[in-house]
């Protein structure tokens, strides 16, 4: 059977496929319930793209879920520095503040 220009051993590979962005790998791991792996992936992704406000908000949300409110608050603060009023960061920040016993500081966004 002819190869039709496909080198032997590469059938099924997408040679022109763009690899997923690191932040997408983190989100996929998070969605699949692989929290510890997702944490590491978020850290790597945010090291590469420190200006990703949504990435910081997502990271903060995962940290909240894993009961790390101090770190979650830091991540959400970073997100809100980059994108003031970002809804996901605002809500995740409020949850972190609630877990830290500081509910009066929580801003739940527009009412």
N, C-alpha and C positions, 0 to 999 in steps of 0.2 A: 504494500500500500504506500503511495507517495506521501511525502511529508508536507507538501504544499508550503514550503518555506518555513515551517516550524522546526527548529532544531530538536534533535532527539533528546528526550528527557525533559522537555519543557511544556509538553501538552498539559493543558489545564491551568497553567500559570498565566497570569495576566501581566505581561511584561510592561505594559504601559500604565498599570494600576498605580494610583497615588496612595502611598501608605497613610493610614489614619493619623490625624494630628494627636499629639500626646494627650491633650485635654479630652479628646473623644475616647481614647483608651480608658482614661480615668472614669469618665461618665459611664461607659459600658460596664466596667468592673463594678461600679457602684450599683447600677441597675440590676446586675446579676447577683447582687448580694455578697460580693467579695470585698467586704469593707476594708480589711487590712491592706489588701493589694491596691485597692482604690486610693487609700491614703498616700501610699508611696507614689502612685502614678500621678496624683494631683500635685504632690510636692515637686516631682520632676517637671511636670507640665508648667507649673507656675514659675519654676526656676528659669525655664526657657521663654516664657511669656508673662513676665511679671505685671504687665499692664492689662491683663485679662480680667476685667471687673466681674464678669459672669462666672468665670472660673473660680475666683476667690469666693464668691457667694455660694457656689456649689460646694466648694471645699468646706466652708463654714457650716453648711447644712449637714454634711456628713460628720463633721466633728461634733456637732450638737447631738446627732443620733448616737454617736459612740461615747457620749457623756464626757466630752472635753470642752466645756463651755468657755474656759479662758482662751483656749486656742481658737475656738469658733468665733469669739468676739473679736480677736485680733484679725482673723481672716475677713470678717464682715466689715470691720473698720477700714481695712485696706480696700475692699471692694467699693465702699461708699466714698472713699477718697477719690477713687478713679471715676466713679459714676454716681454722684450724689442722687439719692432718692431711688436707686435701683430696687424695685419691689422685693426680689428674692433676698437681697442683702439686708434690707430693712426688717423683713420678717425673721430671718435667721438671727440677726443681731438681737431682736426683741426676745426670741426664745433663749438665747444665750444669757441675756440679762436676767430673765426670769429664773433660769437655773442657778444663776449666781446670787439670787436673792435681792436683785436690784430692779424690781418691776417698775418703779416710778421713772426709771431712766429709759424704759422701753418705748420706742416710737413704732406703733403698729401701722403707720402709713396713713393715707387719706381715709377719712371716715365718711 
